[in-house]
Amino acid sequence: MITKTKLEKLAKKYETEDFIKDDPIQFAHRFKDSKDVEIAAFLASLFAYGNRKVFIKKLNELFNIMNNKPLEYVLTFDPKTLKGFNYRFAKDFDVIEVFNILNKLYKQDGGLKALFEHGYNVDKSILTMLQAVCDYFYSNVQNEVGMGFYHLIPNPKNGGAVKRMNMFLRWIVRKGPVDLGLWDFIQTSELLIPIDVHVSRISREMGLLTRNSNDFKAVLELTENLKKICPQDPIKFDFAMFGLGVNETDK
């Protein structure tokens, strides 16, 4: 049985700068300008599914196509540069449409921070905010897309864990050796846990999660139980549970 004290120790153990080099957050750490950072983090989170080594390799390919200039690439986006670029469910036309919408977002509507903050200010709810972001992307689709587009930009109405979006928010809101602390309109205490297979398994072993499905209700249940341990920063335990889940030999 993993105790709460053990969880605190594991959080400290894994939340270090050494975590960055093997994690998709590494792409956001390449940049200093806030808009470069938020775009890099957003894109890295979208593709963070499947085999870690494979999607990090694919993200390196994408950032090379962008010449490691996220904002400039978005503002001057040329769809031809992404012809043939795909990853698992996402075909090139799915990825191209994401960039077409990012181009509009940054040219006309203030960028990712403005979009997320607008959604958050509706009722100060993370779920409402994520729905507003989803609705913006879906309503601005102008060209052919397939299931890959809708996998990259998940719809909270479907009841899923929206793990990658919650991970993006952890990256961009929390401040620490790994996370960036770039946006301040959301309190760290309000963030939701990004649930994956490692986090869900460890949390069930600890008795912190009773729900069998890894869905949004499980996210809420686990987050509330983590708040009982650390009300100000419940999501720091993402490092503990993910790290322990990946490193089975941890003692």
MOSUL-V14212 format. One record per helix or strand. SS is the DSSP state (a for helix, b for strand). FROM is the first residue (numbers start at 0). TO is the last residue. If there is no record, write none. Layout:
# MOSUL-V14212
SS_FROM_TO / SS_FROM_TO
This chain:
# MOSUL-V14212
a_3_13 / a_16_21 / a_23_29 / a_33_45 / a_51_64 / a_69_74 / a_78_81 / b_86_86 / b_89_89 / a_91_107 / a_111_119 / a_125_138 / a_146_151 / a_155_157 / b_159_159 / a_162_172 / b_174_174 / b_179_179 / a_187_189 / a_196_204 / b_214_214 / a_215_228 / a_233_245
